[in-house]
């Protein structure tokens, strides 16, 4: 536990490296879709003949990936980048470096041997 705590304290970004890597991958994937604004919070994202509705009020996309993973899917990333928003603001708070550090900051005392 302490090893992970020390590791997390070395990270300087808001997001842990694995989450940041996933964000970059989804941003790259999202660069090949078309975005259409339905309202200030709702967007239609098209890729070929398929389309998905992305709702920023509920952090939800029809593909379901954002809601399940807590990390914006490629459809949400396309909107975020197109609207020049900060993508880090749309990652679930439990996936931040701060949450990682808090997770491993508690002490778990060993249980004495009863023999």
C-alpha positions as CSV (number, residue, x, y, z in Angstrom):
1,X,0.0,0.0,0.0
2,X,2.8,2.4,0.9
3,X,4.5,1.7,-2.4
4,X,1.4,2.8,-4.3
5,X,1.0,5.8,-2.1
6,X,4.6,7.0,-2.8
7,X,4.1,6.3,-6.5
8,X,0.9,8.4,-6.6
9,X,2.6,11.3,-4.8
10,X,5.1,11.5,-7.6
11,X,2.5,12.1,-10.3
12,X,2.2,15.8,-11.2
13,X,-0.9,15.7,-13.3
14,X,-4.5,15.7,-12.3
15,X,-4.9,12.2,-13.8
16,X,-2.9,9.0,-13.1
17,X,-0.8,7.8,-16.1
18,X,-3.2,5.0,-17.1
19,X,-6.2,7.3,-17.2
20,X,-4.2,9.9,-19.1
21,X,-3.1,7.3,-21.6
22,X,-6.8,6.2,-22.2
23,X,-7.8,9.9,-22.6
24,X,-5.2,10.4,-25.3
25,X,-6.3,7.2,-27.1
26,X,-9.9,8.2,-27.0
27,X,-9.1,11.7,-28.2
28,X,-7.2,10.3,-31.2
29,X,-10.2,8.0,-32.0
30,X,-12.6,10.9,-31.7
31,X,-10.8,13.0,-34.3
32,X,-12.5,10.9,-37.1
33,X,-16.1,11.7,-36.2
34,X,-18.5,14.6,-37.0
35,X,-20.1,16.6,-34.2
36,X,-23.5,18.4,-34.4
37,X,-24.8,20.6,-31.6
38,X,-28.4,19.9,-30.6
39,X,-28.3,22.2,-27.5
40,X,-25.6,23.7,-25.3
41,X,-25.4,20.4,-23.5
42,X,-26.5,17.8,-26.0
43,X,-24.6,16.8,-29.1
44,X,-25.1,14.3,-31.9
45,X,-21.9,12.6,-33.0
46,X,-21.8,10.8,-36.3
47,X,-19.3,8.3,-37.7
48,X,-20.3,6.9,-41.1
49,X,-23.9,5.8,-40.9
50,X,-23.9,5.5,-37.1
51,X,-24.7,8.2,-34.6
52,X,-24.6,8.7,-30.8
53,X,-26.2,11.3,-28.5
54,X,-23.8,12.8,-26.0
55,X,-25.3,14.6,-23.0
56,X,-23.0,16.7,-20.9
57,X,-25.6,17.3,-18.2
58,X,-25.5,13.6,-17.3
59,X,-22.1,12.7,-18.6
60,X,-23.7,10.1,-20.8
61,X,-23.2,8.8,-24.3
62,X,-25.4,6.3,-26.2
63,X,-22.4,4.0,-26.6
64,X,-22.3,3.6,-22.7
65,X,-18.6,3.7,-22.4
66,X,-18.3,7.1,-20.6
67,X,-20.9,6.1,-18.0
68,X,-19.3,2.7,-17.4
69,X,-15.7,3.7,-17.3
70,X,-15.9,7.2,-15.9
71,X,-13.6,8.4,-18.7
72,X,-15.1,10.3,-21.7
73,X,-15.6,8.0,-24.7
74,X,-14.3,9.0,-28.2
75,X,-17.7,10.6,-29.0
76,X,-17.6,12.8,-25.9
77,X,-13.9,13.6,-26.5
78,X,-14.8,14.8,-30.0
79,X,-17.2,17.3,-28.5
80,X,-14.7,18.3,-25.7
81,X,-11.9,19.0,-28.2
82,X,-14.1,20.7,-30.7
83,X,-15.6,23.0,-28.0
84,X,-12.1,23.6,-26.5
85,X,-13.2,22.3,-23.1
86,X,-10.8,20.8,-20.6
87,X,-11.1,17.0,-20.9
88,X,-9.8,16.5,-17.4
89,X,-13.0,18.1,-16.1
90,X,-15.1,15.3,-17.4
91,X,-13.3,12.3,-15.8
92,X,-15.0,10.8,-12.7
93,X,-13.5,12.2,-9.5
94,X,-12.7,8.6,-8.3
95,X,-10.2,8.3,-11.2
96,X,-8.1,11.3,-10.3
97,X,-4.6,11.4,-8.8
98,X,-6.1,12.9,-5.7
99,X,-8.5,10.0,-5.2
100,X,-5.7,7.5,-5.9
101,X,-3.5,9.0,-3.2
102,X,-6.5,9.1,-0.7
103,X,-7.2,5.4,-1.5
104,X,-3.7,4.4,-0.4
105,X,-3.2,6.9,2.4
106,X,-4.9,4.8,5.1
107,X,-2.9,2.6,7.3
108,X,-3.9,-1.1,7.6
109,X,-2.3,-2.6,10.7
110,X,-1.2,-6.2,10.5
111,X,-3.2,-8.7,12.5
112,X,-1.0,-10.5,15.2
113,X,-0.5,-14.2,14.8
114,X,-2.7,-16.1,17.1
115,X,-0.4,-19.1,17.5
